[in-house]
């Protein structure tokens, strides 16, 4: 929490405020639900702007009901006009029109520390982004982003070329900087082998920083991308630099996957254990 001075010199408290702009996952493992759990577990006050409702569970997405763009804008005005945000995580934005509208509101309110997780396909393989929205992401949202967090398939779609393995990750991350974001974290969860590595490239800095992980054998990996990007946003809201925030977020998701590995919920890919620091 942050301290402050109220009327009469009395000390007041406030929260580290993090806003998620994303779709709702009725199964609770990804999207808005995962984001809010992650914010809370990392010591932040979470707020939400819902962009779409999904009928979803551990096995897949049965349906998507988009929230009208005008109502998304109304949610943004309600939250940012009153409470504000120390950081923002952006997930599922289904259309070019919605992307442009969200970017316009972020500019209007001068929002800083924006984390963009360019969600395109659910883990089940269900498509979550319209084709014309990819260019809108690059044009409108990436220039506002402190960091974007694509996985290998998402990086390939954004660049229009194959990003097949570890050897391609640094060059892919560097090329993604061309759209104006300040940092790119290309996630290596789709790599083959016993381990995976994420690669962080920053504008104006030579080379890359690498974050290696063991590969935990479990089916419970639903929502890992949402959770990682939300944890990064939470640590940015606390005032950490990007490298430190990514390192803390990686440790959080690593332990969340390990803690949830042996649970059984649903018949498909279950969630990670967002509240591993508090209960098992």
C-alpha positions in Angstrom: 0.0 0.0 0.0 1.0 3.6 -0.4 0.8 6.2 2.4 -0.6 9.7 2.0 -1.8 12.7 3.9 -5.5 13.4 4.3 -7.4 16.3 5.8 -5.9 17.6 9.1 -2.6 15.9 8.4 -3.9 12.4 9.2 -2.1 9.7 7.4 -4.1 7.8 4.8 -3.5 4.6 3.0 -4.2 3.7 -0.6 -3.7 0.6 -2.7 -1.5 -0.2 -5.7 -4.2 -0.1 -8.3 -4.1 -2.4 -11.3 -6.7 -2.5 -14.1 -7.3 -5.5 -16.4 -9.0 -4.9 -19.7 -9.9 -8.4 -21.0 -12.5 -11.0 -21.6 -14.3 -13.0 -18.9 -13.6 -16.8 -18.5 -16.6 -18.5 -17.0 -14.3 -21.4 -15.9 -12.3 -19.1 -13.8 -8.8 -20.1 -15.0 -8.0 -17.3 -17.4 -9.1 -13.9 -18.5 -10.5 -11.4 -16.0 -10.8 -14.0 -13.3 -7.2 -15.0 -13.5 -6.1 -11.4 -13.6 -8.0 -10.4 -10.5 -6.7 -13.4 -8.6 -3.1 -12.6 -9.6 -3.4 -8.9 -8.7 -4.7 -9.9 -5.2 -2.0 -12.6 -4.7 0.7 -10.0 -5.6 -0.6 -7.4 -3.1 -2.5 -5.1 -5.5 -6.1 -3.8 -5.8 -7.6 -5.2 -8.9 -10.2 -3.5 -11.2 -11.8 -4.8 -14.4 -13.1 -3.7 -17.7 -14.8 -6.6 -19.4 -14.5 -6.7 -23.2 -16.3 -10.0 -23.9 -18.1 -12.8 -22.1 -17.0 -16.3 -22.9 -18.7 -19.6 -22.2 -15.6 -21.4 -21.4 -14.3 -24.3 -19.2 -11.2 -26.4 -19.0 -12.0 -28.1 -22.3 -12.5 -25.1 -24.6 -14.6 -22.0 -25.6 -18.2 -22.8 -26.3 -19.2 -19.2 -27.2 -18.1 -15.6 -27.2 -20.4 -12.7 -26.6 -18.7 -9.3 -27.3 -19.5 -6.4 -25.0 -20.5 -3.4 -27.1 -17.6 -0.9 -27.7 -19.6 1.9 -26.2 -20.1 0.0 -22.9 -16.4 -0.9 -22.8 -15.7 2.9 -23.0 -18.2 3.6 -20.3 -16.4 1.1 -18.0 -13.1 2.7 -18.7 -14.5 6.2 -17.9 -16.0 4.9 -14.7 -12.8 3.3 -13.4 -10.1 5.7 -14.7 -12.2 8.8 -14.1 -12.6 8.0 -10.4 -10.1 5.5 -9.1 -7.2 5.6 -11.7 -4.6 3.0 -12.2 -0.9 2.5 -11.4 -0.7 -0.1 -14.2 -2.9 -1.7 -16.8 -2.9 -5.2 -18.2 -4.7 -5.7 -21.6 -5.8 -9.1 -22.7 -8.5 -10.1 -25.1 -9.6 -7.3 -27.4 -11.7 -9.0 -30.2 -11.9 -6.3 -32.9 -10.0 -3.4 -34.5 -12.8 -1.0 -33.4 -12.5 -2.0 -29.8 -8.7 -1.8 -29.9 -8.8 1.8 -31.2 -11.4 2.8 -28.6 -9.4 1.4 -25.7 -6.2 3.0 -27.0 -8.0 6.3 -27.2 -9.2 6.1 -23.6 -5.7 5.2 -22.3 -4.3 8.2 -24.1 -7.0 10.5 -22.8 -6.4 9.5 -19.2 -2.6 9.5 -19.6 -2.3 5.9 -18.4 1.2 4.6 -17.8 2.7 1.1 -17.3 0.6 -0.7 -19.9 1.2 -4.4 -20.3 -0.3 -5.9 -23.5 -0.8 -9.7 -23.8 -1.8 -10.1 -27.4 -4.3 -12.8 -26.9 -5.2 -14.4 -30.2 -6.0 -18.1 -29.6 -7.1 -19.9 -26.4 -5.1 -22.9 -25.2 -7.8 -25.1 -26.6 -7.2 -23.7 -30.1 -10.3 -21.5 -30.2 -9.8 -18.2 -32.0 -10.2 -15.1 -29.8 -9.2 -12.3 -32.2 -10.7 -11.1 -35.5 -8.3 -11.0 -38.4 -8.4 -7.2 -38.9 -7.5 -6.7 -35.2 -3.8 -7.7 -35.6 -2.9 -4.6 -37.5 -4.9 -2.5 -35.1 -2.9 -3.9 -32.2 0.3 -2.8 -33.8 -0.9 0.6 -34.8 -2.9 1.7 -31.7 -1.8 -0.3 -28.7 1.8 -1.3 -29.0 3.0 2.3 -29.0 1.4 2.8 -25.6 2.8 -0.4 -24.1 5.6 -0.6 -21.6 5.9 -4.3 -22.5 4.1 -6.8 -24.7 4.2 -10.5 -23.9 3.5 -12.7 -27.0 4.1 -16.4 -27.0 5.8 -18.0 -30.1 2.6 -18.5 -32.2 1.5 -14.9 -31.4 4.9 -13.5 -32.3 4.7 -15.4 -35.6 1.3 -13.9 -36.4 2.4 -10.4 -35.5 5.6 -10.7 -37.7 4.1 -12.7 -40.5 6.8 -15.3 -40.4 7.7 -18.4 -38.5 9.1 -18.1 -35.1 9.9 -21.7 -34.6 12.4 -22.1 -31.7 14.8 -20.6 -29.3 17.2 -19.4 -32.0 14.4 -17.1 -33.4 13.2 -15.6 -30.2 15.7 -12.8 -29.7 15.4 -11.6 -33.3 11.6 -11.8 -33.1 11.5 -9.8 -29.9 13.8 -7.1 -31.4 11.7 -6.9 -34.6 8.5 -6.5 -32.5 10.0 -3.3 -31.0 9.4 -1.6 -34.4 5.8 -0.8 -33.4 6.8 1.4 -30.5 6.6 -0.7 -27.4 9.5 -0.3 -25.0 10.0 -3.9 -24.1 9.1 -7.3 -25.6 9.0 -10.5 -23.7 8.7 -13.5 -26.1 7.5 -16.5 -24.1 9.0 -19.9 -24.8 6.3 -22.2 -23.3 5.7 -23.7 -26.8 9.3 -24.9 -27.1 10.1 -28.6 -27.1 12.3 -30.1 -24.4 12.6 -30.3 -20.6 12.9 -26.6 -20.1 11.6 -23.3 -21.5 13.1 -19.9 -21.8 11.5 -16.4 -22.1 13.5 -13.7 -23.9 13.3 -10.0 -22.9 14.5 -7.3 -25.3 14.4 -3.6 -24.5 14.5 -0.6 -26.8 17.8 1.1 -26.7 19.5 -1.8 -24.9 21.8 -4.2 -26.7 21.3 -7.9 -26.4 18.6 -9.8 -24.5 17.8 -11.0 -21.0 16.8 -14.6 -20.6 14.6 -16.2 -18.0 14.9 -19.9 -17.9 12.5 -22.3 -16.4 12.1 -26.0 -15.7 9.1 -27.6 -17.5 6.6 -28.9 -14.9 4.7 -31.9 -16.1 1.0 -31.1 -15.6 -2.2 -30.6 -17.6 -3.0 -27.6 -15.4 -1.6 -24.7 -17.6 -4.8 -22.9 -18.5 -4.4 -19.2 -18.0 -0.6 -19.1 -17.7 -0.2 -16.3 -20.2 -2.9 -14.2 -18.5 -1.4 -14.8 -15.1 2.2 -13.9 -16.1 1.2 -10.7 -17.8 -1.0 -9.7 -14.8 1.8 -10.4 -12.4 4.2 -8.2 -14.4 1.6 -5.4 -14.3 1.2 -5.9 -10.5 4.9 -5.5 -9.9 5.2 -2.5 -12.3 2.4 -0.9 -10.2 4.6 -1.3 -7.2 7.3 0.8 -8.9 9.6 -1.9 -10.0 11.5 -1.7 -13.3 10.6 -4.0 -16.1 13.4 -6.6 -15.6 12.7 -6.8 -11.9 8.9 -7.1 -12.5 9.4 -9.8 -15.1 11.7 -11.8 -12.7 9.2 -11.6 -9.9 6.3 -12.5 -12.2 8.2 -15.5 -13.5 8.9 -16.7 -10.0 5.2 -16.3 -9.1 3.9 -18.2 -12.2 6.5 -20.9 -11.7 5.4 -21.6 -8.2 1.7 -21.3 -9.2 2.1 -24.0 -11.8 4.0 -26.2 -9.4 1.5 -25.8 -6.6 -1.4 -26.5 -8.9 0.2 -29.4 -10.8 -1.5 -32.2 -8.9 -5.0 -30.8 -8.6 -7.9 -32.1 -10.6 -10.6 -29.7 -11.7 -12.7 -30.2 -14.9 -11.9 -32.7 -17.6 -9.3 -30.7 -19.6 -6.6 -28.2 -18.9 -7.1 -27.0 -15.3 -5.9 -23.7 -13.9 -2.7 -22.8 -12.0 -2.8 -22.2 -8.3 -3.1 -18.4 -8.0 -3.2 -18.3 -4.3 -0.2 -20.7 -3.5 1.3 -18.2 -1.1 -1.8 -18.4 1.1 -3.4 -21.9 0.9 -3.2 -25.3 -0.8 
